[in-house]
Amino acid sequence: MAVHNAADEYRMAKFYFDSKAYTDAARMLEGVLAEEPANLSVRLLLARSYYHSAQLGKAEAELIRILDADPAEDYARMMLGRTLERQGRTEEARPHLRLAAAMAGESV
C-alpha cells in the first residue's frame, strides 16, 4: 500500500521509530517536514531519529530550529544538551542541560 499523505507518512515514521529503525524514520519524517515545516512535533521526532541513528549534526540543527520557535520546549533543550555531550562538547551542553532540568522542575 502506498503512503498517500503526511499523516500516513507520520504514522509510518512513528512505526519505524518505535521499531528502532531510526534511519528509516528520519527519511520518512524529512518528507513530512517538507510538507509541514512548522510542525514542531514532527521536527522533534526527526531530531530524535537523527540522534538515535548517530546523525548528531542533523539532530543538533533540528533541535536548534525547535528552540528558536519555542524556547520553552524543555525536552528539546535536554536533547540538545545530550546531543552536544555525545559530540564531546560538554561545556556547550552544560547550560542546556541545567536549563532543561530547571524547566522540568528537577533539582540542578
C-alpha positions in Angstrom: 0.0 0.0 0.0 1.4 3.4 -1.0 1.6 6.2 1.6 -0.6 9.0 0.4 -0.4 11.9 2.8 1.6 13.5 5.6 -0.5 11.9 8.3 0.1 8.4 6.9 3.8 9.1 6.4 4.0 10.3 10.0 2.3 7.2 11.3 4.7 5.0 9.3 7.7 7.1 10.5 6.5 6.6 14.1 6.2 2.9 13.5 9.8 2.9 12.2 11.0 4.9 15.2 9.2 2.6 17.7 10.8 -0.3 15.9 14.2 1.3 16.3 14.6 1.7 12.5 15.8 5.3 13.2 17.3 6.0 9.7 14.1 4.9 8.0 12.1 7.0 10.4 14.3 10.0 9.6 13.9 9.5 5.9 10.1 9.4 6.2 10.0 12.4 8.6 12.1 14.5 6.2 9.3 14.2 3.7 6.6 15.0 6.2 8.6 18.1 7.4 8.9 19.3 3.8 5.1 19.4 3.7 4.6 20.7 7.2 7.7 22.8 8.1 6.1 24.5 11.1 5.1 21.2 12.8 7.3 21.1 15.9 6.2 17.5 16.9 7.4 16.2 13.5 10.6 18.2 13.9 11.2 16.8 17.4 10.7 13.2 16.3 13.0 13.8 13.3 15.7 15.2 15.8 15.2 12.1 18.0 15.6 9.9 14.9 18.8 11.6 13.9 20.1 11.4 17.5 19.4 7.6 17.7 20.9 7.0 14.3 24.1 9.0 15.3 23.4 11.8 12.8 24.3 14.2 15.5 24.9 17.3 13.4 21.5 17.0 11.8 19.9 16.4 15.3 21.6 19.5 16.6 20.4 21.6 13.7 16.7 20.4 14.1 16.8 20.9 17.9 18.1 24.5 17.4 15.3 25.2 15.0 12.8 23.9 17.5 14.2 26.0 20.3 14.2 29.1 18.0 10.5 28.6 17.5 9.7 27.5 21.1 12.5 28.4 23.7 10.3 26.8 26.5 10.5 23.3 24.9 12.3 21.6 27.7 12.6 18.2 26.1 14.3 19.7 23.0 16.6 21.6 25.3 17.6 18.4 27.1 18.0 16.6 23.8 20.3 19.4 22.6 22.4 19.1 25.7 22.6 15.3 25.2 23.5 15.7 21.5 26.3 18.2 22.4 27.6 15.8 25.1 27.6 12.9 22.7 29.8 15.0 20.3 32.2 15.7 23.2 31.1 19.3 23.6 30.4 19.1 27.4 30.9 22.8 28.1 28.4 23.8 25.5 26.0 21.1 26.7 26.0 22.1 30.4 23.8 25.2 30.3 21.2 23.5 28.1 21.0 20.5 30.5 20.8 22.8 33.5 18.1 24.9 32.0 16.1 21.8 30.9 16.3 20.4 34.4 15.2 23.7 35.9 12.3 23.9 33.4 11.2 20.4 34.2 11.3 21.2 38.0 14.2 19.0 38.8 16.9 20.0 41.2 20.0 21.3 39.4 
